[in-house]
Amino acid sequence: MKKALTTAGFVLFSFMLPCKALASNFSQFYVFGDSLSDTGNIFTATEGFENPETAFPPSPPYSPGRFANGDIWVDFVGNEIGLTPTTFLPTSVNIPADGVNFATGGSASGLNNAFLPDLSLPGVLGQVNLFTQTLQANNQKADQNALYTIWGGANDYLFAGVTNPNQTVSNLSNAISSLAQIGAKNIAVFNLPDLGKTPLALATNNSAPLTQLSLAHNAALEQTLNDFGANSNVNIIPVDINSLFNRVVANPKEFGFTQNPAIPCVVGNFSNISSVCNNPDEFIFFDAVHPSSKSHRLVADATLNAIKHETVPEPSSVFSILAIGTVGTIGVLKRKRKKISR
């Protein structure tokens, strides 16, 4: 393993040792986040599996249900720990043995969706609320042997016009508190990459303010995680994506990327894609804000190493059972807008 890089309390290992042994340590895998962690919730909500015309993100060029050209970090981590969380849509899923992925493309850090405000889908805090309310309705506690992950905030700054990270970090803090109060013990929390270095920021001349927001967000989040670590029995696992991203952008060839970090594989937006490259895994970014599948593999490696170097629980013979509750009516994005009754 290469030398560990430390940045203000976060620990990053650029390469990982095999982590298959972790499979016996976690009973379930729960994910809360936005498009960086979504494995099919928005795609299902927009009837992507039934009607390619309404699918979001469009497939192709996107891998079905993912904002990338292939598997994302959730897939890679799930494979390593032997758990595949079920997306919370559709609601017919009653007992997800491996856990649930609540992450939804466009989610803000709070209760709603920043990029798709017309959809009645939860933000990151809203996803956690949905989970905790469902458990409480069934007189259950969260599985103490499960792995819980929280990654959010980017949409607040990129699409919702947030210029002060205090509320965003407060939303994430409340999400952590809610999970802890319901019994969660192992919570991995991701900081943000430098949003000012995304192709979108560079193309729109917003690099400087987005870089400052990223720095302020990460500093406030670090303090929040330190406070949790000092004042609770929860095992907070910080995952330093910022350091990883900065290193990759500074030395892309070291990680096998041959293309300019400022240029994405997909040119255009979701409704008007003008070109798609033939070699997406040579690009750090698949589109203007979303990493390629190869970049997601690096995120997974950082996540697994952060988990591996924290204390993990012993397996439990009792798995928590989650019956997914009603979220409400979901509007459908794109040209043909339908309503999905929940």
Disulfide bonds with the S-S distance in Angstrom:
Cys265-Cys277 2.06
